[in-house]
Every structure is written in C-alpha cells, then in structure tokens.
Amino acid sequence: MRDAQLGERIAEVHQRSRGTYGAPRIHAALRGEGERCGLRRVARLMRAAGLRGRHRRRRLVTTVSDPGAAARPDLIGRDFERDAAALDTRWCGDITYIPTDEGWLYLATVIDIASRRVVGWATADYLRTELASEALKMACSRRRPNGSVIFHSDRGCQYTSAGYAQLAERLGVRLSVGRTGQCWDNALAESFFATLKGELLAGRAWPSRAAARSAIFEFIESWYNLHRLHSSLGYRSPAAYEAAIAA
C-alpha cells in the first residue's frame, strides 16, 4: 500500500481512538484489520501527519489510611500478570478525584486483573465507604464469580473500614491490601486512572459532576472495556481478550 493510502488508514484509526493511540497501538490495530505494515513506517507517517498519542502522567498519592484499621494481608504481592484461567478470581481497585465546577467528583473502580476490564465502578460527591461499596456490589452483580474472589486495594480508610469488611464477607470476597505509601502495590488500578486522566480528563473543564460522570460512563462502557487495545493483552481490548478465552 502506498504511503498516502496508509496515511489515511492511520488517520482513521487515530480518530477512532479519540486521538489517544501512539504508533504501537495504531500498528497493532492495522495488523488486526489485516494491514501488513511495519511499526517504523507507521511512526514515520504519523510524524509526517503531525499525529501523536497521549502519554500518561504520574498520579498523585491521595490515600488516607486509618491507623486503627484491622490488619489485612497482601494476597497479590505486586503480581498483576494476566492469567487466562484467572478471570474473576483476582480484582483490584482504587479511588480517584475529578475536578468539576461544582466541586470534586469521586470515582471508585473494580478491575479484573486478568482481563483489565473495569467490572465495577461508582461515582459520588463524597468520599466515604459507601462509594467503594457500590463499586464492589456492581462488580459482583455483573460478574457473579464462582467461588471466592480476591479484591486488592490500598490502605485507604474506605477499604479498611469494618463496614466494607462486612460487605466483602457477605459477597464472598477476600480483601487484600498493599503497603502504605507504595503505589506500585496497586499498580494496575493506578494505571487505569492514569489512562483515564490522560485520554479523557486532561485539559478539559467539566461544568458539573453530572457531565463528568456521563463522560466517564461512556469512556469505560463504550470505549475502554470494549475497544481500547492493551499492550499487556497482546494489543486486544478487555472484551476481545475475554471472548478469546470463552472461545
């Protein structure tokens, strides 16, 4: 294929990705569509067209620990490698802050470690245990895991509260926590927030919490879970990865 034609295909994929894909993901998407081309050629044509992906920025640590919380083990130990046989056996999650003209909107997530799919999430204008609880309840309602599932988080007070422990026990979820101040102990959850902020939220002003929530819903449910390619999944989306396992 001539450079002009390939350049048009590259621009189409870049637009479909909402301007977020760099050369590796565009190359993977083209290969998935049957296009034979090299990564260096894709990168060269992107530079010529002034196209570039969005890069993640490091997220600030915002965890507030409860010194009186009951001790819980780390059942993950920084092992966030995917395992095809481990869907709905290991989840992780965290809470982040999104600024709007009305004030903060808080987002809690539950992510399947094997497929990188956001299986549960919740937003609120408060930062209490109920926020994290709603995300966990959504995950269990949607996925209905067979047997016990581990949920890994940081030591934030929402996750170490007695109320959250009681909910987890009722849902058949085993709680796991990382060390205080160690963001790498929950690296997968941190990575999702970096992607969300880099690809959706960065540089945009949100007039209301409702507007921000609507955009987050569309990003997670219509883009991230279904279509966004993940290098850790062999440049497949979470949905495509899970479909391949089911097949």
C-alpha positions in Angstrom: 0.0 0.0 0.0 1.3 3.5 -0.9 2.2 5.9 1.9 -0.8 8.2 1.0 -3.3 5.4 1.4 -1.7 4.0 4.6 -1.6 7.5 6.0 -5.3 7.8 5.5 -5.8 4.5 7.3 -3.6 5.7 10.1 -5.6 8.9 10.5 -8.8 6.9 10.7 -7.5 4.6 13.4 -6.1 7.6 15.3 -9.5 9.4 15.1 -11.4 6.2 16.3 -9.0 6.1 19.3 -10.1 9.7 20.1 -6.6 10.9 19.4 -5.1 8.7 22.1 -3.2 5.9 20.2 0.5 6.2 19.5 2.4 4.3 16.8 2.5 0.9 18.6 -1.3 0.7 19.2 -2.1 2.1 15.7 0.2 -0.5 14.2 -1.5 -3.3 16.2 -4.9 -2.1 15.2 -3.9 -2.1 11.5 -2.4 -5.5 11.8 -5.7 -6.7 13.4 -7.5 -5.4 10.4 -5.3 -7.3 8.0 -3.0 -4.5 7.0 0.7 -5.5 6.6 2.9 -2.7 7.5 5.9 -2.0 9.8 5.9 -0.1 13.1 8.6 2.2 11.9 6.6 3.1 8.8 3.6 3.8 10.9 5.6 6.0 13.2 7.2 7.9 10.3 3.8 8.6 8.7 2.3 9.7 12.0 5.2 12.2 12.4 4.7 13.5 8.9 0.9 14.0 9.6 1.5 15.6 13.0 -0.3 12.8 14.8 0.7 11.6 18.2 -0.7 9.6 21.1 -1.4 10.8 24.6 1.0 9.9 27.4 0.2 9.1 31.0 1.1 11.4 33.8 2.0 10.1 37.2 -1.0 10.2 39.6 -0.6 11.9 43.0 -1.0 9.7 46.0 -4.2 10.6 47.8 -4.7 7.6 50.1 -5.8 8.4 53.7 -5.0 5.5 56.0 -6.9 4.6 59.1 -4.2 3.7 61.8 -6.9 1.9 63.8 -8.0 -0.4 61.0 -7.7 -4.2 61.3 -4.6 -5.7 59.8 -5.1 -7.4 56.4 -2.7 -9.5 54.3 -1.4 -8.6 50.8 -2.7 -11.5 48.7 -1.4 -10.1 45.4 2.2 -9.2 46.2 2.5 -6.9 43.1 1.7 -9.9 40.8 -0.5 -8.2 38.2 0.4 -10.6 35.4 -2.6 -11.7 33.4 -3.7 -15.4 33.7 -6.2 -16.7 31.2 -7.6 -19.1 33.8 -8.0 -16.4 36.4 -10.9 -14.3 35.2 -13.0 -13.2 38.2 -10.5 -14.6 40.8 -8.4 -11.5 41.4 -9.7 -8.0 41.3 -8.2 -4.7 42.3 -9.4 -1.1 42.6 -8.9 2.4 43.9 -10.5 5.8 44.3 -9.6 9.0 42.4 -10.7 12.6 42.3 -12.0 14.5 39.3 -12.4 18.3 39.5 -15.6 20.0 38.3 -17.0 23.5 38.6 -19.4 22.1 41.2 -16.5 20.5 43.3 -14.9 17.1 43.4 -16.4 14.0 41.8 -15.0 10.8 43.3 -14.6 7.6 41.2 -14.2 4.1 42.7 -13.3 1.2 40.5 -13.1 -2.6 40.5 -10.8 -4.1 37.7 -10.3 -7.7 36.8 -6.6 -8.3 36.9 -6.7 -11.0 34.2 -8.6 -9.1 31.5 -8.0 -5.4 32.7 -11.8 -4.9 32.3 -13.5 -2.4 34.7 -16.1 -4.7 36.1 -17.5 -2.3 38.7 -17.4 1.4 39.3 -19.2 4.1 41.1 -19.2 7.9 41.4 -20.3 10.3 44.2 -19.8 13.7 45.6 -18.5 12.3 48.9 -15.5 10.2 49.9 -17.0 7.5 52.2 -17.1 3.8 52.4 -20.4 3.7 50.6 -18.6 4.8 47.4 -16.2 1.9 47.4 -19.1 -0.5 48.4 -21.2 0.5 45.4 -18.4 -0.3 43.0 -17.8 -3.7 44.6 -21.5 -4.5 44.6 -21.7 -3.7 40.9 -18.8 -6.0 40.2 -20.3 -8.9 42.0 -23.7 -8.3 40.4 -22.3 -8.2 36.9 -19.8 -11.0 37.1 -21.2 -13.4 39.7 -17.8 -15.0 40.3 -17.8 -18.7 41.0 -16.1 -19.2 44.4 -14.1 -16.7 46.4 -12.5 -13.7 44.6 -9.7 -11.6 45.9 -10.1 -7.8 45.9 -6.9 -5.8 46.3 -6.7 -2.2 47.2 -4.5 0.3 49.1 -4.9 1.0 52.8 -7.4 3.9 52.4 -9.9 4.1 55.2 -12.8 3.3 52.8 -11.3 -0.1 52.1 -10.2 -0.9 55.7 -13.4 0.0 57.4 -15.5 -2.5 59.3 -18.5 -1.8 57.1 -16.5 -2.7 54.0 -15.2 -5.9 55.5 -18.8 -7.0 56.4 -19.9 -6.3 52.8 -17.0 -8.3 51.4 -17.7 -11.2 53.6 -21.4 -11.2 52.6 -20.4 -11.1 48.9 -17.8 -13.9 49.3 -14.9 -11.5 48.6 -11.4 -11.8 50.2 -9.8 -8.5 51.0 -6.2 -7.8 50.2 -4.2 -4.6 50.8 -0.9 -3.2 49.8 1.6 -1.3 51.9 1.1 2.3 53.0 2.6 4.8 50.6 3.6 2.2 48.0 1.7 3.0 44.8 3.3 0.0 43.0 1.5 -2.3 45.3 -1.7 -1.4 43.4 -0.1 -0.6 40.1 -2.9 -1.8 37.9 -5.5 0.4 39.5 -3.1 3.4 39.3 -2.5 2.6 35.6 -6.2 2.8 34.8 -6.6 6.2 36.4 -3.5 7.4 34.5 -5.2 6.3 31.3 -8.5 7.8 32.2 -6.9 11.2 33.1 -4.5 11.2 30.1 -7.1 10.2 27.5 -10.3 11.7 28.7 -10.0 14.2 31.5 -6.7 16.1 30.8 -7.1 19.6 29.7 -10.9 19.5 29.8 -13.2 21.6 32.0 -16.3 19.9 33.5 -19.1 22.3 34.3 -20.9 19.7 36.5 -20.5 16.4 38.2 -23.2 15.0 36.0 -21.3 16.0 32.9 -18.1 14.4 34.2 -20.0 11.2 35.2 -21.6 10.9 31.8 -18.2 11.2 30.1 -16.7 8.6 32.4 -19.6 6.2 31.8 -19.1 6.5 28.0 -15.3 6.1 28.3 -15.5 2.9 30.5 -18.5 1.2 29.0 -18.3 2.2 25.3 -14.5 2.6 24.8 -12.2 1.2 27.4 -13.8 -2.2 28.1 -14.9 -2.9 24.5 -12.4 -1.3 22.1 -9.2 0.1 23.7 -6.2 -2.0 22.9 -3.9 -3.1 25.8 -0.3 -3.9 25.1 -0.4 -6.3 28.1 -3.2 -8.3 26.4 -1.4 -8.6 23.2 -3.0 -5.5 21.8 -6.5 -6.7 22.4 -9.4 -5.0 24.2 -10.6 -6.5 27.5 -13.8 -7.7 25.8 -11.8 -9.3 22.9 -9.5 -10.9 25.4 -12.4 -12.4 27.4 -14.1 -13.5 24.2 -11.0 -15.3 23.1 -10.8 -17.2 26.4 -14.5 -18.1 26.1 -13.9 -19.4 22.6 
